[in-house]
């Protein structure tokens, strides 16, 4: 979660943690769990969407 202390694109954050193919599915779940806040205003959530840890911004 430290990777997402500041807003970062999901794909870039996944690459900092490990293999994006393994990490991205987990990251796509976290906004619905309330753990991450993603900027998806007006568009679908994608790997280039900015996200940050909930309560850290």
Backbone as JSON Lines, residues from 0, in Angstrom:
{"i":0,"aa":"X","n":[0.81,-1.19,0.0],"ca":[0.0,0.0,0.0],"c":[0.86,1.26,0.0]}
{"i":1,"aa":"X","n":[2.11,1.16,0.44],"ca":[2.99,2.34,0.43],"c":[3.15,2.91,-0.97]}
{"i":2,"aa":"X","n":[3.1,2.05,-1.98],"ca":[3.22,2.51,-3.38],"c":[2.12,3.51,-3.69]}
{"i":3,"aa":"X","n":[0.96,3.36,-3.05],"ca":[-0.2,4.2,-3.34],"c":[-0.44,5.28,-2.29]}
{"i":4,"aa":"X","n":[0.6,5.63,-1.52],"ca":[0.47,6.76,-0.59],"c":[0.16,8.04,-1.36]}
{"i":5,"aa":"X","n":[0.73,8.19,-2.51],"ca":[0.47,9.31,-3.42],"c":[-0.2,8.73,-4.66]}
{"i":6,"aa":"X","n":[-1.02,9.51,-5.38],"ca":[-1.67,8.99,-6.58],"c":[-0.65,8.47,-7.6]}
{"i":7,"aa":"X","n":[-0.92,7.29,-8.12],"ca":[-0.06,6.66,-9.13],"c":[-0.96,5.82,-10.03]}
{"i":8,"aa":"X","n":[-0.57,5.68,-11.29],"ca":[-1.34,4.84,-12.21],"c":[-1.28,3.39,-11.73]}
{"i":9,"aa":"X","n":[-2.38,2.68,-11.87],"ca":[-2.44,1.29,-11.39],"c":[-1.34,0.43,-12.0]}
{"i":10,"aa":"X","n":[-1.1,0.56,-13.29],"ca":[-0.07,-0.26,-13.95],"c":[1.31,0.05,-13.39]}
{"i":11,"aa":"X","n":[1.62,1.33,-13.2],"ca":[2.93,1.73,-12.67],"c":[3.09,1.23,-11.23]}
{"i":12,"aa":"X","n":[2.03,1.32,-10.43],"ca":[2.1,0.82,-9.07],"c":[2.28,-0.69,-9.03]}
{"i":13,"aa":"X","n":[1.58,-1.38,-9.92],"ca":[1.71,-2.84,-9.99],"c":[3.14,-3.23,-10.34]}
{"i":14,"aa":"X","n":[3.76,-2.51,-11.26],"ca":[5.14,-2.82,-11.67],"c":[6.12,-2.62,-10.52]}
{"i":15,"aa":"X","n":[5.82,-1.68,-9.61],"ca":[6.7,-1.46,-8.47],"c":[6.6,-2.58,-7.44]}
{"i":16,"aa":"X","n":[5.47,-3.27,-7.44],"ca":[5.23,-4.34,-6.45],"c":[5.7,-5.69,-6.96]}
{"i":17,"aa":"X","n":[5.49,-5.96,-8.22],"ca":[5.84,-7.28,-8.76],"c":[5.41,-7.39,-10.22]}
{"i":18,"aa":"X","n":[5.11,-8.58,-10.65],"ca":[4.68,-8.84,-12.01],"c":[3.28,-8.25,-12.21]}
{"i":19,"aa":"X","n":[3.13,-7.25,-13.09],"ca":[1.82,-6.62,-13.29],"c":[0.71,-7.6,-13.65]}
{"i":20,"aa":"X","n":[1.02,-8.68,-14.34],"ca":[-0.01,-9.66,-14.68],"c":[-0.58,-10.34,-13.45]}
{"i":21,"aa":"X","n":[0.21,-10.43,-12.41],"ca":[-0.24,-11.04,-11.16],"c":[-0.86,-9.99,-10.24]}
{"i":22,"aa":"X","n":[-0.29,-8.79,-10.2],"ca":[-0.7,-7.77,-9.24],"c":[-1.93,-6.99,-9.7]}
{"i":23,"aa":"X","n":[-2.09,-6.72,-10.99],"ca":[-3.21,-5.9,-11.46],"c":[-4.59,-6.45,-11.1]}
{"i":24,"aa":"X","n":[-4.84,-7.74,-11.2],"ca":[-6.18,-8.21,-10.79],"c":[-6.52,-7.86,-9.34]}
{"i":25,"aa":"X","n":[-5.55,-7.92,-8.46],"ca":[-5.77,-7.55,-7.06],"c":[-6.04,-6.05,-6.97]}
{"i":26,"aa":"X","n":[-5.27,-5.26,-7.69],"ca":[-5.45,-3.8,-7.65],"c":[-6.81,-3.38,-8.18]}
{"i":27,"aa":"X","n":[-7.32,-4.08,-9.19],"ca":[-8.65,-3.74,-9.72],"c":[-9.74,-4.06,-8.71]}
{"i":28,"aa":"X","n":[-9.49,-4.98,-7.8],"ca":[-10.47,-5.33,-6.77],"c":[-10.47,-4.31,-5.61]}
{"i":29,"aa":"X","n":[-9.33,-3.73,-5.32],"ca":[-9.2,-2.88,-4.13],"c":[-10.09,-1.64,-4.11]}
{"i":30,"aa":"X","n":[-10.37,-0.95,-5.23],"ca":[-11.31,0.18,-5.14],"c":[-12.7,-0.25,-4.68]}
{"i":31,"aa":"X","n":[-13.16,-1.41,-5.1],"ca":[-14.48,-1.89,-4.69],"c":[-14.48,-2.33,-3.23]}
{"i":32,"aa":"X","n":[-13.32,-2.64,-2.69],"ca":[-13.19,-3.0,-1.28],"c":[-13.02,-1.78,-0.39]}
{"i":33,"aa":"X","n":[-12.79,-0.62,-1.0],"ca":[-12.59,0.61,-0.23],"c":[-11.17,0.82,0.24]}
{"i":34,"aa":"X","n":[-10.25,-0.02,-0.21],"ca":[-8.85,0.09,0.21],"c":[-8.11,1.13,-0.64]}
{"i":35,"aa":"X","n":[-8.42,1.18,-1.93],"ca":[-7.86,2.18,-2.85],"c":[-8.98,3.08,-3.34]}
{"i":36,"aa":"X","n":[-8.63,4.31,-3.63],"ca":[-9.54,5.25,-4.27],"c":[-8.99,5.5,-5.66]}
{"i":37,"aa":"X","n":[-9.83,5.23,-6.67],"ca":[-9.38,5.37,-8.05],"c":[-10.12,6.5,-8.74]}
{"i":38,"aa":"X","n":[-9.41,7.21,-9.59],"ca":[-10.01,8.29,-10.38],"c":[-10.59,7.68,-11.65]}
{"i":39,"aa":"X","n":[-11.87,7.36,-11.62],"ca":[-12.53,6.77,-12.78],"c":[-13.68,7.66,-13.24]}
{"i":40,"aa":"X","n":[-13.63,8.93,-12.9],"ca":[-14.7,9.85,-13.26],"c":[-14.85,9.95,-14.77]}
{"i":41,"aa":"X","n":[-16.02,9.6,-15.24],"ca":[-16.33,9.76,-16.65],"c":[-15.72,8.7,-17.56]}
{"i":42,"aa":"X","n":[-15.1,7.67,-17.0],"ca":[-14.52,6.63,-17.85],"c":[-14.39,5.33,-17.05]}
{"i":43,"aa":"X","n":[-14.13,4.28,-17.76],"ca":[-13.95,2.99,-17.1],"c":[-12.62,2.93,-16.38]}
{"i":44,"aa":"X","n":[-12.58,2.17,-15.32],"ca":[-11.33,1.94,-14.6],"c":[-10.38,1.17,-15.49]}
{"i":45,"aa":"X","n":[-9.18,1.67,-15.64],"ca":[-8.18,1.02,-16.49],"c":[-6.83,1.0,-15.82]}
{"i":46,"aa":"X","n":[-5.88,0.34,-16.46],"ca":[-4.55,0.23,-15.85],"c":[-3.83,1.57,-15.8]}
{"i":47,"aa":"X","n":[-4.32,2.57,-16.55],"ca":[-3.71,3.89,-16.49],"c":[-4.45,4.83,-15.54]}
{"i":48,"aa":"X","n":[-5.5,4.35,-14.88],"ca":[-6.25,5.16,-13.92],"c":[-5.38,5.45,-12.69]}
{"i":49,"aa":"X","n":[-5.47,6.68,-12.2],"ca":[-4.73,7.05,-10.99],"c":[-5.46,6.52,-9.77]}
{"i":50,"aa":"X","n":[-4.71,6.05,-8.79],"ca":[-5.3,5.54,-7.56],"c":[-4.4,5.91,-6.39]}
{"i":51,"aa":"X","n":[-5.02,6.02,-5.22],"ca":[-4.25,6.26,-3.99],"c":[-4.92,5.5,-2.85]}
{"i":52,"aa":"X","n":[-4.17,5.25,-1.8],"ca":[-4.69,4.53,-0.65],"c":[-5.81,5.35,0.0]}
{"i":53,"aa":"X","n":[-6.89,4.71,0.36],"ca":[-8.02,5.38,0.99],"c":[-7.55,6.03,2.29]}
{"i":54,"aa":"X","n":[-7.97,7.27,2.5],"ca":[-7.63,7.97,3.75],"c":[-6.21,8.5,3.81]}
{"i":55,"aa":"X","n":[-5.47,8.45,2.72],"ca":[-4.06,8.9,2.76],"c":[-3.81,10.12,1.92]}
{"i":56,"aa":"X","n":[-4.8,10.72,1.38],"ca":[-4.56,11.84,0.49],"c":[-4.96,13.14,1.06]}
